[in-house]
Amino acid sequence: MGGRKKDSKVVPFQPDAAFYFERGVRYLNRHDLSKALTSFMRAVECEPGNAVNHCNLAGVYSELGNFEESNKILQKVISSIAPDMAECYFYMANNYANLGEYQLAEEHAVKYLEIEPLGEFAPDADEMLDVLIHEFGGGEILRERRKQLEEDGKDKDVARTLLEEGKFYEACHLLEEELTRNPDAHAVRNNLALARYYLGQIDEAIAQASRVLEKDPANIHALCNLGVFMRYHGKEHEDFKAVVTLLKKLTPLQFDQSYKLATTLGILGEHKAAHRLFMQLVSFGDRHDPELYFALAMSCAYMGKTKQAKQWLYEVEALDPESNIASHYLKELDKDHPMLMGYSYQEPYVFSRPAGFEHFFSGGYPKKGSWSDDPSVRSILYYGLQHGMQATKKVALYVFGALGDADSLRVIREFIKEPKQSEVLIWQGLFILQARQQLGDIVVAFGGAPQRVTLPSHDHRILSWNPFLEGVFRDVSDSLALHDPEMVDDAFAIWLRYALNAWVDLPRVLKRNVWSAALEYLTRRAVGRTEPQAVVAKRYGVSTSALSRAAHAITIML
């Protein structure tokens, strides 16, 4: 008699979330909402982190007319389980409409369309809004949202313009405000990364690009930016080499992305890879613009293909005959050692030495001109201010002060708050701010600790950053201290006023004793104790005519 063996085991049936899900769907198809509700509740218990099960449960509650409970579940999905499940907003809009909460229904329908303008339920959401607006007098939320989007668009345009003008602090402020409203706006974060990079804040720039790539690993702009940022760690750095290797493997389909990638590879010295992409853009596209042809010409030039480079430059010249860019580089390529300036379609800047500047530092410095709105040039200044030697920082401070726009003055304010900066540089920054009428309390970091200095300041140290200005005052104060010490402050007031008014255009020829004699002569005349020019000139060992010219130059600036 064949019976069941005593040692046989029965495996108990343990239904899982999938079982209850399928069961719930079957009950729904039979319109047995009570049993469907029970099944989906059990599915949620088995897999509490599964957003689909929660949405199904919310759907059954909605079918049963329990719209409040349905919305409670949907809100939980959005807030803690699946924040990117945009359809929840559409479901909630339906529930609010059924509850007669038409304003909330409109708000959630608008929210859904904002996130998923081409989503599965977009036509239904549009139809719902049409009914809510025309049948129930709504539309205020939609109008406000559109107005906000227009304002956001303006902010983005402003931020982009500020980046293009090299006003990176102002751009950062706007971009960070936008990210507080929309942390997942990758384009905004990419622009913020660029702004930080241009400010010389390389680590922060890398961090911002990396955040984009965490959410969107294939984001071309973030990858390109990261490659440029990583270059500052050195070309032998493993992370840099890994990014470059990845970039060389990419072949974007969109023109803008391909152009960005090609230009980036060129900047990173991968001219062969850049040339390949530029050739693809020319060969497989219908765009005939001088910027593209110029970039292709530069890739040829960097590869030593001078003949091909010239051919493309002739194309540039034909497309943009009013520009001197192509002709400049055609002449440059005829030289044994041509000077190439990268892939940017612009004329090279000719830097000249401004009057009265060479006595501060050695080398040539730029006058304010078209370069002042170029982010790449300003980036050099930012980087020099943050990472250069003291002489370089002096130059950068001078140029930012000469620019004098709001962003440049903000740069100086931020710089003098840094504990690592020397007192000489801090006084230079204060001098520039005072010259630019940035008066009131200014935070500085003397001795590594934050302090407040009130401008205008008559502290003698405000001239300490400049050996010539400080030296002239010291000569006069030493001379006056012997017989007329009460006049020292008057001399300082005159000299400081002259320095503040003339600092961007001081005389080229600076014989200190001539200017010292002129300052003492003018001080004595100002307080009613005039001495003949010949007497003062003899005291300083200079000619009367030299003293007279210097005194005139000081007087016209007071």
Steps between C-alpha positions, in 0.01 A plus 500: 500500500669815387464771759679827560838460661523612855813710437350698206482879555228747400635837386260765627373754245620851584339757268716802415426852381477386136234245595287762677556747215371256237213406727411864548500561125264205447259636762517844338410350163197338668415835667533338841651806663484370857714194424726704272560739790594212731735349242685826431528569875670160539730580204604823671567311824726256312691774311458833679761663277322414175338823378280323240323300771430820694360667187274202431373515856438874461313429176264256673430751779420755230261256330331447837456876538750535782694777326665632818658163580606461138680837505661418834661192342602686183659779704700237690626356169622841385652605831680184608478209255530621138534882472540474122163324447335801337175318419412521870434872449250419226324241718482749786360765263217260413430432867492870588265567209264231630518659846408839355843640588543654158791727586701206636400296196633774272820528704577127468406481132735793430772330704462179298522685167802694622687175571360288216388734218500202259402238756240226470232706674593839348194514267269409790664760723455763228135408466456513878652849516273614218195386698626644828570838341190538283244320715619586851669837453856382562819593322672714763751228593576430135556871434726534805701195401548626147607836638746325731638296211547821301683656795713188538578517131606861541720405795662228289555746216645751744726234652614391154570862406696554820709191422566628150606836645727336755296618802523171680407597856173649379437195280563266796244685709226463238587139417502395866159663548368299205642177645321558830175497299603215271797294631483262202542768233812354339555788257493748787744291706732467200504879469567532873792260462641720222456814711685338791774388263540851359526629857795266554298277736607180329394251770153653524468493120591131497248432777219669304580311179517174695154563649357528151669176394366318807147561368582495128822304429477569125467879529739622228539852635583378852752247365668765286509746788643236732780429252598867491478531880701182562781636286606711797588181689763430234488306176652196668225481761306174462157667529590747225623226266184297567275793406699574182486133398123504544459826308696362204254210475188718483319587178202725581221531244398861575702778338543708817621201700742392227637853470542524876678164511728583207597836648564341839726234349691776323540694826631183663761459225325210326509675164471185289179395675370857479578510126306178443187645663529836324532318166187298577308818577608653169461184290164377632333830573371794303647771719740742337605738772839664554533382861484134401741542210736700720501225765576244229782721371650523849488122547690464169753764607566331834552170317758663272273488192567860402373471142162361609479759777545780248236354272245506779604852599433614143150357544467700822613814321239447228221447755603788726681755282458787746697322773877509528518164676573283197751744352683525831546123524586464132791738562586318822520164322763640264736541796747235612343491845136611469321616814166320522240611753277193536166427340312816595386706201637840596789727425797464735514772761785745476593591853661838551662658803275765655657829599625512856469126552847370426648653817281265706593179323706370212350371176219615274141539616174546315302816464128459545349397168318218325690244707331622818178311419674181391457225762823324402704816566322575825549139599877551477467798733286306749740209496803728543330674792433170675809297413771738378807643672464832683614703196239323286231571757597868497455508125163325517375737772608798293319375189180415690511846653556658159195313367295635788173316426290349779633149452864615502451697821327198656808295410719746691267500801506120514877492453584727793283287732724196447725433803788374283556836326780736602430838657664675204249342262212575736599867513522502121146365484379763748673773302323389180161477672544849641603629157183345358285664770417173676461670837378376836596195705719252311585156643869411476721226645794674664709249692279217378200623701198687360492872580308801377661800336292809429559674169597770428811429703792736567721227643850548356518128425250544219800602287721213617419278202674745263870580558485822297191647666618399845854622433392850395293544815780366719749747347268794567400388849868459596576848367204666672559314827821699553338844513125479424365167632145637521491509117560124455128416505429773245766357269350154535148625422619672181708205386228244574243704308737523205579127513132401516416719201802417284590141587387349168698755299806611696787664309740279307821666624517491876797667666393473857686804633329722240157390619603524864609860444174579321292348781680700771467821298124446450451409867670819617293704257175330613555589868617857429871444570627521143870481420646593160522212257875550473544449875298177506663376180846552646402309814420194286779548247274554197445777246233763547346419161467129589336589833261735321390235248443241771309751716276580204435129436400450863282811510287411198413163661389645836 
